[in-house]
Amino acid sequence: MRKQQLDSSRQIQRLALVGVGLIFCAVLASAQDVEKAFTISTRSTAGLLCGQAEEYVYNQDWATDYKNSELDWPFEPLFYVGEGIDLSTTMGLFASLDVKEGLPGKTGEMTDSDYLNGDGARTNFSQSDSDTERMVIVDLKLGYNLPFDFPVKVGAYVGFSYMDIKWSAQDGYYQYPTSGQMYGWYNDGTPYNGTYADWSADETKTPIYGTSILYETAYLEGSLGFRASYILVRNLSVGGFFSFSPVVYCYTEDNHELREVNFYSTLKNGLSVEPGLSISYTIKPGASLSLSASYKTVWNLKGDLTEVNQGSTSTSSYSNYYAGPDSSSTGANDSSAAISMLDASLSFTMAY
């Protein structure tokens, strides 16, 4: 069911892109007769992202926001290509649509840490190659340029952003304690701490072969922002923007292949900020090159965590194992996610 939700969201994304593209094409066709009222431009981009996504698992029953696990998924760097289209009018209204797609490959080393003694000390650690399997970012902006005198341009906009990233943990090693037990509660409800030894970098590294974890996040946000540009000399201009989102939602899916258990989260109440700078050079009228850099961070996302065993159910007089819906359990506010990334790119823009 939850995997179908991700598939459905990607189908909606594709349909939305087709629909918006058709609208822009229609506007382009009509603009041929009213060139002075409309300007259409297209943009081709190549760039890289450097950053990291964090995945947190809490145990609210033990203590408020007690961190059971933390998984860090880097992309250092992740190369991408993109296409965009802009519409501006003499009335000051503007719109832009950008789509970026990452190039799959190894993008660093992911780490998985557990804190199972109940005292905040790390007890378990593993490290694997972080392969980015897929990255798609869609940004849509609608805004208005304020009537400031040339050469300064200032505009305000509302934005919509959709971002889907999927990683896999490949090969690597783990360092787990060989004795002890996890924290918990006695039958009378009295808590007790775990007895695992604290993790040490000198512990024996046990190799992992193949795919151990698959992790996918889908972010959806609405934002408010402003932008400004200034012409330094005849063919050279600088620009900047700043956007803030008080409304960020996120869906995550974590498949632990070796443990045969999946984790699903629907997170909300996230916040996001993104500042950026650019410098543009006009090659000839209507054609320009731009160097851009921006930094985006998303935090404060939290929601319920649902755990589901995989495989097949097996029961006997000795032990019972339940898989699928019969094994599902949910912890309130036991999940959180965050992401931060630096985006650097080179773009070629052509106006029509």
C-alpha positions in Angstrom: 0.0 0.0 0.0 2.6 2.5 1.0 4.8 1.7 -2.0 1.8 2.3 -4.1 1.5 5.7 -2.6 5.1 6.5 -3.7 4.3 5.1 -7.2 1.1 7.2 -7.3 2.9 10.3 -6.3 5.4 9.9 -9.1 2.6 9.3 -11.6 0.9 12.5 -10.4 4.3 14.3 -10.8 4.7 13.2 -14.4 1.1 14.2 -15.2 1.6 17.5 -13.6 4.7 18.2 -15.6 3.0 17.2 -18.8 0.0 19.5 -18.0 2.2 22.5 -17.1 4.3 21.9 -20.2 1.2 22.0 -22.4 0.1 25.2 -20.7 3.5 26.8 -21.3 3.4 25.6 -25.0 0.0 27.2 -25.4 1.2 30.4 -23.9 4.3 30.3 -26.2 2.1 29.8 -29.2 -0.1 32.7 -28.3 2.8 34.9 -27.4 4.1 34.8 -31.0 1.5 37.4 -31.8 2.1 39.6 -28.7 5.9 39.5 -28.4 5.9 42.8 -26.5 3.6 41.5 -23.8 5.3 38.1 -23.1 8.8 36.7 -23.0 9.4 33.0 -23.0 12.8 31.5 -22.2 14.2 28.0 -21.8 17.1 26.9 -19.6 19.4 23.9 -19.7 21.4 23.2 -16.5 24.2 20.9 -15.3 25.1 20.9 -11.6 25.9 19.0 -8.5 24.4 18.6 -5.0 26.5 18.1 -1.9 24.7 17.3 1.3 23.2 14.7 3.6 19.8 13.4 4.6 19.2 12.2 8.2 16.8 9.5 9.4 15.9 9.3 13.1 14.0 6.6 15.0 12.8 7.6 18.5 11.4 5.7 21.5 8.9 8.2 23.1 7.9 5.5 25.7 11.4 5.5 27.1 11.9 9.3 27.1 10.8 12.3 25.1 12.6 12.1 21.7 15.0 9.4 23.0 17.0 8.5 19.8 17.1 4.8 19.2 18.7 5.0 15.8 20.2 7.5 13.4 21.0 6.8 9.7 23.0 9.4 7.7 22.6 9.3 3.9 25.2 11.5 2.1 25.4 12.7 -1.5 28.9 14.0 -1.9 28.5 14.9 -4.7 25.4 14.0 -6.7 25.6 15.2 -10.3 22.4 16.2 -12.1 21.0 17.7 -15.3 18.0 19.9 -15.6 15.6 21.8 -17.8 13.5 24.9 -17.1 11.1 27.3 -18.7 10.3 30.9 -17.7 7.4 33.2 -18.6 7.5 37.0 -17.9 5.1 39.7 -18.8 5.2 43.4 -19.1 2.7 43.6 -16.3 5.3 42.2 -13.9 3.9 38.7 -13.6 6.3 35.8 -14.0 6.3 32.0 -13.7 9.0 29.4 -13.8 9.2 25.6 -13.9 12.4 23.7 -13.3 13.0 19.9 -13.3 16.3 18.3 -12.1 17.2 14.6 -12.4 20.2 13.1 -10.6 22.7 10.8 -12.2 22.7 7.4 -10.3 25.9 6.3 -8.7 28.0 6.1 -5.5 27.7 9.3 -3.5 29.6 8.6 -0.2 29.4 6.4 2.8 26.2 6.0 4.8 26.3 5.2 8.5 23.7 3.5 10.8 24.1 4.0 14.6 22.0 2.5 17.4 21.8 3.7 21.0 20.3 0.7 22.8 21.4 1.2 26.4 18.9 3.9 27.1 21.6 6.4 28.1 22.4 8.0 24.8 25.7 6.2 24.2 26.2 4.5 20.8 26.2 0.7 21.0 25.9 -0.4 17.4 27.5 0.9 14.2 27.6 0.0 10.5 28.9 1.7 7.4 28.2 1.0 3.7 28.5 2.5 0.3 25.8 5.1 -0.3 24.4 4.7 -3.8 21.9 7.3 -5.0 19.4 5.3 -7.1 17.2 8.2 -8.1 16.7 11.9 -7.5 14.0 14.1 -9.0 13.4 17.7 -8.0 10.5 19.8 -9.4 10.2 23.6 -8.6 7.4 25.8 -9.7 7.2 29.5 -8.9 4.6 32.2 -9.6 5.3 35.8 -8.8 5.3 39.5 -9.5 8.2 41.9 -10.2 7.9 45.1 -8.3 7.9 48.3 -10.4 11.4 49.4 -9.4 13.5 51.5 -11.7 16.0 49.8 -14.0 18.7 48.4 -13.5 17.4 46.9 -10.2 14.7 44.3 -10.4 12.9 42.9 -7.3 10.2 40.3 -7.2 8.1 38.3 -4.7 6.8 34.8 -5.4 5.0 31.7 -4.0 6.6 28.4 -4.8 5.8 24.7 -4.9 8.5 22.1 -4.6 8.5 18.3 -4.9 11.7 16.2 -4.2 12.1 12.4 -4.4 15.4 10.8 -3.5 16.2 7.1 -3.1 19.4 5.5 -1.7 20.7 2.0 -1.3 23.3 0.8 1.2 25.8 -1.5 -0.5 28.4 -3.8 1.0 30.3 -2.4 4.0 30.6 -3.7 7.6 29.0 -3.6 11.0 30.3 -3.4 14.6 27.8 -4.9 17.0 28.4 -6.0 20.7 28.7 -9.7 21.2 27.0 -9.8 24.6 24.6 -7.8 26.7 20.9 -6.8 26.3 18.9 -3.8 25.2 17.2 -1.4 27.7 13.6 -2.2 28.6 11.0 -2.6 31.4 10.4 -5.3 34.0 7.0 -6.9 34.3 6.0 -4.3 37.0 6.8 -1.5 34.6 10.1 -0.5 36.2 12.7 0.6 33.5 16.2 -0.8 33.3 19.2 0.3 31.2 20.9 -1.9 28.7 24.1 -3.7 29.3 25.9 -3.4 26.0 29.4 -2.1 25.9 29.7 1.3 24.4 30.8 1.3 20.7 34.5 1.6 20.0 36.1 2.2 16.6 38.5 -0.6 17.4 35.8 -3.3 17.5 35.9 -6.1 15.0 34.4 -5.2 11.6 32.1 -7.9 10.2 31.7 -7.6 6.4 28.3 -7.0 4.8 27.8 -8.1 1.2 25.1 -6.9 -1.1 22.2 -4.5 -0.5 21.4 -4.1 3.2 19.0 -1.1 3.2 16.9 0.9 0.8 15.7 4.4 1.9 13.4 6.7 0.0 12.1 10.1 0.9 9.5 12.3 -0.9 9.3 15.9 0.2 6.4 18.3 -0.6 6.5 22.0 0.3 5.0 25.3 -0.4 7.1 28.4 0.1 7.2 32.2 0.0 10.2 34.1 -1.4 11.7 37.1 -3.0 14.4 37.6 -5.6 16.5 40.5 -6.8 18.9 41.2 -9.7 21.3 44.1 -10.5 23.2 44.9 -13.7 26.8 45.5 -12.9 27.9 46.4 -16.4 26.4 46.1 -19.8 26.5 42.3 -20.1 27.0 41.2 -16.5 24.5 41.0 -13.7 24.2 39.5 -10.3 21.1 38.1 -8.6 19.9 36.5 -5.4 16.9 34.9 -3.8 15.6 33.8 -0.4 12.7 31.4 0.2 11.1 30.2 3.4 8.6 27.3 3.7 6.5 27.0 6.9 4.7 24.0 5.3 6.8 20.9 4.5 5.5 17.3 4.4 7.6 14.2 3.9 6.9 10.5 3.3 9.7 8.0 4.0 10.2 4.3 3.3 13.0 2.3 4.9 13.5 -1.3 3.7 16.0 -3.3 5.9 16.6 -6.2 3.5 18.8 -8.3 5.7 16.5 -7.9 8.8 13.4 -8.4 6.6 11.6 -5.5 8.2 10.2 -2.3 6.6 9.6 1.1 8.2 7.1 3.7 6.9 6.7 7.3 8.1 4.4 10.2 7.2 6.0 13.4 8.6 4.7 17.0 8.8 5.3 20.4 10.5 8.6 20.7 8.7 10.4 24.0 8.0 12.7 25.0 5.1 14.9 27.9 4.1 16.9 28.4 0.9 19.1 31.3 0.0 20.9 31.6 -3.3 23.2 33.7 -5.4 23.9 33.9 -9.2 26.0 35.7 -11.7 24.9 36.0 -15.4 26.7 36.9 -18.6 24.8 37.9 -21.7 26.4 36.3 -24.7 24.1 38.1 -27.1 20.6 39.4 -26.9 18.4 36.6 -25.6 21.2 34.2 -24.7 23.1 34.1 -21.4 25.2 31.9 -19.2 24.7 31.7 -15.4 26.7 30.4 -12.5 24.5 29.7 -9.4 24.8 28.5 -5.9 22.2 27.9 -3.2 21.9 26.2 0.1 18.7 24.4 1.3 17.9 22.9 4.7 14.8 21.2 5.9 14.2 20.3 9.5 11.6 19.8 12.3 9.8 17.0 10.4 8.2 14.5 12.8 5.5 11.8 12.6 4.4 8.3 13.4 6.6 5.2 12.5 5.0 2.0 11.3 7.0 -1.2 11.4 6.1 -4.3 9.3 7.9 -7.6 9.2 8.6 -9.2 5.7 8.7 -12.8 4.6 6.0 -15.3 5.6 4.2 -16.0 8.9 5.3 -19.0 10.8 3.8 -20.3 14.0 4.6 -23.3 16.2 4.5 -24.5 19.8 8.1 -23.1 20.2 7.9 -19.7 18.6 5.7 -17.4 16.4 6.7 -15.1 13.6 4.2 -12.8 12.0 4.7 -11.0 8.7 2.7 -8.6 6.7 -0.3 -6.7 8.1 -0.5 -9.0 11.1 2.9 -7.8 12.3 2.3 -4.1 11.8 2.9 -1.8 14.8 3.0 2.0 15.0 4.8 4.3 17.4 3.5 7.8 17.8 6.1 10.5 16.9 8.8 7.9 16.7 10.1 9.1 13.3 11.9 12.2 12.1 13.9 13.3 9.0 16.0 16.2 7.9 18.0 17.2 4.8 20.6 19.8 3.9 22.3 20.4 0.6 24.5 22.8 -1.4 23.5 23.2 -5.0 26.0 24.6 -7.6 25.2 24.8 -11.3 25.9 26.2 -14.7 22.9 27.2 -16.9 22.4 28.3 -20.5 19.3 30.4 -21.1 17.7 31.3 -24.4 14.9 33.8 -24.7 12.3 33.7 -27.6 
